Amino acid sequence: MAQKNKWNSSLNFLLAMIGSAVGLGNIWRYPYIAYTNGGGTFLIPYIISILCMGIPLLFIEYGAGFKFKAGISKILTHINKKYEYIAWYIQLIPFMIVTYYSCIVAWDLIYIPSSLTKAWGTNPDNFFTHTVLNSIDGFQGLLSISIYVLIALMIIWFIAWFISHKNINDGLAKANKILIPLLFAIMTAIIIYSLTLPGSTIGVNAFLRPDWTEITNHNIWLAAFGQIFFSLNLGLTIVIAYASYLPDDVNIPKNAILVAIANSAFEVATAIGIFAILGHMSQTTHTPLNQLITQGTGLAFIAFPQVLNIIGKAGYIIGPLFFMCILFAGITSLISLIEPITLSVTNKFGHKRKYIVSVVCLSGFIISILYTTSAGSAIIGLYDGFLSQFALLLNALLEIIIIGWIYGVDKLVDGINKNSEKVKLGTKWIIAVKYVIPLIITSLWITGIITLIKTEDIFQLTMLTILIILLITVPAILTKLPADVNDYN
């Protein structure tokens, strides 16, 4: 059965793809990863990783979605019925990610009004850890909930549902047409302002200065490939879902390249702006830059509020704009993470989109309440590490094995090349997908496994066990349920 939903313009699709790629990781992960992996030297393996892994993997996901006009569950079931369980496992990963991703976006929502008055005072760390999160370690933390986070989470899930329950052009497309230009415009203004601050060159030079002695360090190359993997949402099946809605006349290679360029340009430019601000902070506080550099929530919710305190009245403008950028990036990524599971469930059970999205969002919200507890931040860190360092990489390997090897990646070439005049895929791309990229992903996967083995205490092991049980049982249930759509099998 052909998809009823179709993008009504290439621009809608392109903005949706950019919106899915440009997320929180661009704003707070990339600057830290680049700085701690050779600074300017990192840009060389970073660019090579885009060309050798990022774009080629985008092509296989574009090609699969475009050819089958379906989500991953239907695609793998069509290839062979016995792969349906694997398909639902793959599909469950982005759904589990969206449950905690929504909570991080909720934290940011709290910071927009807080930034208007700098409610964090002189101790942003204490404000974030205790006032916002009400953080308590271990099992005891599960017994209390942060009411601020819970209310913000309800708002975020309502926004996600409101956008996603409509058809893709009235929901996803319209949201991205508004949010993506606003995101780029506001971040551009912040970057320009940051470059005018005294001491900004200290940060920019530190970020861009190459350390050529590190160019042969294999860890830097792994870090670069890992950043591209997560930055472009590879393995999350978002690309497959969005490509399934494409009309037959789209230029796939052109769109894939534009998405990769837009995503990378955004995160490099954003990193320059963030380092310019940190350079100003370093000069003002006489603190070495390397002591200010952090990643994740530490950068967004602790280090940046400290910067806003230092820059004075301008902080009352820059602060809300910065947290609005995170909000816009978070929402566009959030709705893109909802789409794959929505499509796969619709493909099998055939219910109306409004009903499926409502069930998906309600289920996601119920699970995400776990992260509003006082132990929520620790659980998010644990689950994110497991899903990104283990499950997501395994997703990509499974896609390559089943679609690339068993089905045959060469069967996708004609569809991808169909409307492209300048870029034509051939033998080199097939070799990269079947041999080179699996080796790279396997290296990343092994590195991630080594990191996970270091997980120690009983609380972490218990929470991981719960997640693993869900990843095993839920795909089994969805596989066993009979399909209500005739052409699913």
N, C-alpha and C positions, 0 to 999 in steps of 0.2 A: 504493500500500500504506500503510495507516494505521500510525502509530507504535505500537509495542507498549508503549513506555515512556510512562508518564503520571505526573505529580505526584499523590500521593494526598491532598494537601491544599493549599489556597491558601497556608498558612503556609510549607510547604516551598518553594514557588515564590518567595514573597516573600523569605524568608531567603537563598535561592540568588541572587536578583537583587541583594539588598543586599550579599551577600558578594562578588559579582563587581564591584560598583561601588566598595565601600570597599576600597581597596588602598593600595599604597605612596605613590601620588600624593597621596592625601588627607593623609598624615602629613608628607611632606617637600616636596611641590611647592606645595601651596596656600598655606602661610604665606608663603613667599618671594614668590610671584606677587602675592599681595594686598598685601604690605608695599611692594613696589617699584612698585606701580601705584596709588598714591594712598591706601593704608591704608583707612580707613573709606569713602572715596569709591568704592572698588572694589566695595563691596557692592551699590551701585545697579545698575551694568551687570551684575554677577554674577547678581542676582535676575532682571533682565530677560532675561538670556541663558538662564536656566533655563526661563522662560515662553515665550520666542520661538523657541528652538532645541532645548533639551534635551528637554523633555517632548514637543513635536511630533515630534521624530525618534524618540523612544522609541516613540511610537504607531505609526509606520510599520513599525518593526522588530517590535514586538509583533504588529501586524496581519498582516504577511507570514508570520511563523512560525506564528501561530494558524490562518490560513486554509489554508496549504499543508501543515501538519504535517510539515515537512521542513527540512533544512539549506539553506544558500544555494546549493549546487551543484545540488541537485534543483529548487529554486525557479526559478532562472534558466534551467535546461535545459527546464523545463516551459513557461516563457514563450516561449522560442525556443532550439532546439538550438545555434544559433550563439553563444549567450552562455555556453556551458559553460566555455570557456577563461577568460573574464572571471570567472566564478564561482570557479574554482579559484585564480585570482590573488588574488581577494578573500579566499578562505579561507586562503591561505598566509600572509597578513600576521599574523593572530593566532598562527599556529604559530611563525613566526620570532620574534615578540615573546616567546612563552613560553620559547624556548630561552635567551634572556639574562635574562629575568625570574626564571627559576629560579635562576640564578647569584647574583643580588642577594639573593634569599631565603636562599641558602646562606651568603652573607656574614653575614647577620643571625644565622643559626643558630650561627655561630662566636662571635658576640658575646654570646650568652646565657650560656654558661659563663665567658667572659672577663670579663663584668660582675660575676660573683660575687666576683672577686678584684681587679677593676680592672687586668687584665693589661696594659692599654695604658700604665700608668705615668704619667709626667709629660708624655709626648709622644704623644698619640693619633694625630696625623698620621703620624708615623713608624711606629707600630704598624700602622695600616691599610695604608699604602702599601707598606711593606717586609716586615713580619712576616706579614700576612695575604695580601696580593696578590702579594708578591715582584715588584713592578712594574718593568718594563724597557720603555723606549720602542722603537718601530720593529720591524723584522723580527726582530731579535735576541730580542725578547720572546716570539716564537712557539716558541723552542727550549727553553723551560723551563716547568714547571707548578708551581703552588702546591698542594702536597699537601693542605694544610688545606682549601682551597676544593674540591678534587676530592672528598675524603671527604664533606664537608658536602653537596655537590651530589648525590652518590649517595643520601644519606639523603633529601634533599628530593624527588628523582624517585621514590624508592620510596614515600614517603608519598603523592605525587600519584597514582601508579599504584594503590596499595592502595585509595585512596578512589574513584578514577574507574572502575576495572574492574568494580565492582559495578553493579547497576541503580541508577537515579538516586535512588530513595527510600532504599535501603540504603547508598548511598555518599555522593553529593553532599548529599542532604537531611540525613542524620544528622550528617555533618561540620559543616554549617552551623548545625545546631541547637545544637551544642556550641561551635563557635568564635566565632560572631557574638555571642551573649550574653556570653561571656568577654571578647571584644575590647572591647565597649562598657563592660562593668563595670570592667575594668582601666584603660581610658583615662579613664573618669569619675573613678576614684580618683586617677590621676595629675594630672588637671586640678584637682581639689579641693585636692590637696596643693600644687600649683604656685602656686595663688592665695594660699596662706598664707605664702609665702616673702617675706622683706624685699626690697623693690624690684620686686615682681611688677607693681605698677601702672605702673611705668615702661614695661615691655614691652607690657602690655595697652593702655595709652593710645596708645603709638606705633602699635600695630596697628589700633586702632579710630578713631584721630583722622582725620577726613576732611580732605582737601586739595581744597576746592571749585574751585580754579583749574584742577584737572586733569580735571574732569568732562566737558569737551568734547574731551579728548585722545583721538583715534581709536585710538591704540595701547593705551590702557587697555580700551577696548571690545573690541578684538581679543583682548587677553589674557584678558578675562572669558569670551568665547565659546569661546576655545581651552581654557580650564580646564574648562568644563562638558563640552566635547566629549570630552576625555580622561577626565574624572572619571566620567562615566556610561558609559564604554566604547562610545561610539557608533562605528559602522563596524567593530567587531570581530566582528560576527555572533553574539556571545554571546546577546544578547537574542532574536535569531531562533531560535537553537537551544533556549534555555530555553522560549520561548513555544510551540515546536512540541510540547512535552510537556504543554501545558495541557489540562485537561478542557473540555468545551463550555460549562460554566456559570460560567466565571470572569468577574469584572468587570475588564476590561483597563484602562480609564482610572483606576480607583481604585488598582490595583496600580502602574501607572506613576508616578502622582503620589506614592504612598507611598515608592517607591524613590528618587525625586528628592529628596524632603524628608529622608529618613533619611540619604542620602549627603551632602547639603549641610550638614545640621545637624552631622553627625559631623566634617566637615572644618573648619567654622568653629569649633566647640568645641575641636577639637584644636589649631587655630592659636592660640586664646586661651591654652590651657595651655602651648604651646611658647613663646609670647612672654612669658608670665609668668615662665617659667624663665630665658629669655634676659635679661629685665629684672633678675632677681636676679643673674645673672652679670655684667651690666653694672655694677650698683651695687657688687658685691663686688670686681671687678677694676679698676674705674674705667676701663673701656673703653667708648667710644661704642657704642650699640646697633647702629648701621649697619655697624660693623666685625665684628659677631658674626653677622649675618644671612647665611645661605648656603642653598643648595638641594641637593636630591639627596643623594648619598652623603656630601657634606661636612657636612650637617646631622646625619644619623643616626650616622655612624661617626667623625666628628672633633669637631664642635661639641658634640654631646650628651655624649660621654665627658668632655670638658673641664668641662661643667656638673656631671657626677657627681663629678668630683674636688673641685669647689668646695663642694658641699653636704655633704661629709663622710660620716659613717656612713649617713645616709639614702640615699646613692647606691647602697649595696649592696642596697637593696630596690627603689628606683625604677628602677635600671638594668635588672635582669632583667625587671621588669614591662614597661618600655618596649620592650625588644627582643622580648619575647613578643608584645606588641601587633603589632609589625611582622611577626613570624612568622605570627601568625594571619591578619592582613590579606593577607599574601603567599600563604599556602596557599589561602585561599578564592578569591583572584583567579587563582591558578595553575590550580586545577582547573576554573575557569570558562573559561579560555583553551584548555584541552585539549578541552572538550566540542564546540565547533563543528566542528573537523576530524574528531573521532570520529563525529559525526552524519553529516557529508557523505560520508565514506568508507563508512560503514555503508549509507547510502541507495543508493550506487552498486554496492557489491560484496557487500553482504548477509551478511558474516561475523558471527560472534557478537561481542558487545560486548567480552568479555574479550580476545579475540584482537586486535581493532582497537585497543583502548586499550594493549595491550602493545606493539604495533608502533609506535604513536604515541609512547609514552613512551620506548621504546628509541631511536627515531630522534631524538627531542628531546634525550635525554641525550647521544647521540653528537655531535650538533652543538654542544651546550652545553659540551663539553670544550674547545672553542676558547677559551671565555671564562675557563677556569681557567689559561690560560697567563699568563705575566708581562705580555703585551700585552692581556690580556682586558678590563681596565677601560677602556682606550682604545677597544677595539673596541665594547664595549657602548655607550659614549657616542656613538660614530659611528653605529652601527646604530639606536640609539634616536632620534637626531636625524633620520635618513633616514626611518625607518618612521613616526614620529609627525608629522613636518612635511611629509611628501610622500605616502607610501603610504597611511596611514590616512585622510587627508583625501580622497584619490582614491577610496578604498573607498566613503566616504559619498556622494560625487558619483555614482559608478557605480550605487549602490543607488537613489538618487533618480531618475536618468535612466531606468534599466531598469524598476524597480518603480513609481516615481511617475509617469513620463511614458509610457513605452512600454506597460507593462501597464495602468496606470491606477490611481492611488492611490484614486480614488473607489470602486473595487471592494472596497477593504478596509474602508470606512466601516461597512457594515452589521455585519460581524463584530466590529469594535471596539465598536460601540454596543450590541451584542446584549443584554448583561446589565447595562448601566449605566443607572441611572435619573437621576442628578444631572448627569453630564457626558456631553454628546452632541456628537460631532464633526460638523462640517459644512463649509460653504464657506470659512470663515476658516482652518480647519486645512489644507484642500486648497491654498489660495493660499499659505499659509506654506511648505508642503512643496515646492510646485512652483516658487515664485518667490523668496520671502524667504530661506529657508535656503540654497539654492544660491549666492546672492550672498554670504552670510556665509562659507560654507565656501570659496568661490573666493578671497575676500579673505585668509583664513587660509592657503590653499594658496600663493598668490602670495608672501605674507610668508615662508612656509617655504622656498620655492624660492630666494628672495633669500639667505636664511641659508645654504642648502646650496651655493650657487655659490661661497661663500667657502672651501669645503673645498680645501685646498692641496696638502699634501705627498704624495709618491709612495706612502707606506704607506697613508694614508687612501684614496687613489684606488684602490689595488689591492684593499683590503678591500671597498670599495663596489662595485667591479666584480664581485667574487665574489658578493656579495649580489644584485646586479641579474641576473646570469646565472641564479642559482637561481630568482629570481622570474619569469624568462621561461621557463626550460626545464621546471621541475617541473609547472606548470599544463599545459604542452603534453603531457607524458607522461601525466598523470592524465586528460586529455581524450581522448587516443588509446586508452587502455586500454578494452576492451569492458566494458559494464556486465553484472553478473551478476544484476541485479534487473529483472524484466520491466517494471515501471511506472516506471522511472527516466526514460526519454525521453518 
